[in-house]
Amino acid sequence: EVRLVESGGDLVQPGESLRLSCAVSGFTFSVYEMNWVRQAPGKGLEWISYIESGGGTTYYADSVKGRFTISRDNSKESLYLQMNSLRGEDTAVYYCARGRACTGGACFYDYWGQGTLVTVSS
Amino acid sequence: DIQMTQSPSTLSASVGDRVTITCRASQSISNWLAWYQQKSGKAPKLLIYKASTLESGVPSRFSGSGFETDFTLTISSLQPDDFATYYCQQYGSYSRYTFGQGTKLEIK
């Protein structure tokens, strides 16, 4: 069974940092491209970052570029999102999602984690 | 950037109805389109990819069609479990606006 489990969400103040993790099981993590997608409260889905299977290529949405860093450890079957300089508008549920049929960083997502809530507020 | 526009934003329907949700791309995306269902408090679930290919395990009452810029998701006979929010998503090219804004399907 494919499983993706996010962790690390928390309440933080503006300007602070946070690191999210996504532990996967049930598939060969090292051959799949992975993504982070977020959803602000009551809003739609927003793709924010992509990483190719070997970790060498990454893409970011403009809204997080320069502040967030995606990474992965294939030996630990884990995906990460380092979030710096957090803002109120980063408040959202953050999902990790497995990519399929990816081209140039654009994929559809066949498996999703349950999400982890990040709240940025003073 | 390619933008995705769904309509309607909200749709009221009854069990047994046939419903259609539309998604329009601002430029051609060939058939690189996926549909997701999201229930409140849950992660999205993939329904359809490549515009019309049903993901494994998804009931056959769901179908998708379209090409280039105009796409539809149809539910042939609504079931109680289908009331949820539906999103289209293009994956033909990198874009800031990969998802549509969503269509909330409500019980009439």
Interface residues (C-beta under 8 A of the other chain):
Chain A: G44 L45 E46 W47 Y59 A61 D62 S63 Y95 R100 A101 C102 T103 G104 G105 A106 C107 F108 Y109 D110 Y111 W112 G113 Q114 G115
Chain B: W32 A34 Y36 Q38 K42 A43 P44 K45 L46 Y49 K50 E55 Y87 Q89 Q90 Y91 G92 S93 Y94 S95 R96 T98 F99 G100 Q101 G102
